Amino acid sequence: MKTTLFHKDFITTEDWSVDELEAMLEAAGELKRRFAFGEAHDHILRSKTLFMLFFEESTRTRNSFESGITQLGGHAIYLTPSATQVGHGENAKDTGMVLERYGHGIAVRDCRTNIGQAYQYELAKFIDIPVISMQDDVDHPCQAMADLMTIKERFGNDLRGRKFVISWTYAPKYVRPLSVPQALIMLMTRFGMDVTLAHPKGFEMMPKCLEAARKHAQENGTKFEIVDDMDAAIKDADIVYAKSWGPIMVTEEPKEVQAMCDQHKQWICDERRMSLAKPSSIYMHCMPIDRGYEATDAVVDGPHSVIYDEAENRLHVQKALMALTMGGRI
Ligand code: CP
């Protein structure tokens, strides 16, 4: 296993080679095994500290990072802009260079469009300890890696020829970022899968992410296609990942977003649609799910659903990531 990942930032999977990402998955599998058997592994990051700066709320990300570093023997500190001087405008350099004097890693969730990922690269310019993305405007790399681990658990390591569908769905209430679908198209095209992205007009991804997915598909001999028909996309799929996102390339103004979404209420993952996929297919969602809008309860709680495995695997991949980049020995 490659173990030279000490202090490597994890802002996007694009900055890691396939070998490095495989090393993370291998370590995650080992840590999952130790957790399942109750084998102590709290020597790995003993007395180490991760600062977690959240610009937005979280259930899975916060709790999996916090539990994860505790299990590795370290400690996490939950920060928000209003609980720090970030809210008063302290810049990334000053915040990062001070926190680096106290601890061993800085993780950030910042989904502000055209700001979130740039903030993390700005931090990384000035500090040596790893900067870890807990989701931003471009990528949600820990989610995508947990999803990849879940897919490999179901279908094995050789994913060549598997049809991976990421489909937009309707959802009301708030504007969801593009980072999950973007993370998925960029990562799954590197791991053998044929990727279909489905969405109505207006819900496009950032051009740089589409370009990355096309390049990976070309380099890896996989397929990447974009369609505007949810049924056609799901037909014969092995993996159906159906979730909502906002028309962020067009507008983030809540009323305009809702008006655009409301035109496509029929984009829901239900049992009829899942019956178009292969009988062995899995249904995925990063959660939180807007039940009854993004997917019916029958699908979310049904035999194809692996949503809780995905959520669990956040813990294991993030423990592996912290162990490898913050200086532990697995
Ligand atoms: N999937 C995910 O990142 O969940 P949270 O927003 O609850 O962290």
Boltz pocket constraint, residues with backbone or C-beta under 6 A from the ligand:
constraints:
  - pocket:
      binder: B
      contacts: [[A, 57], [A, 58], [A, 59], [A, 60], [A, 61], [A, 62], [A, 134], [A, 135], [A, 143], [A, 286], [A, 287], [A, 288]]
      max_distance: 6.0
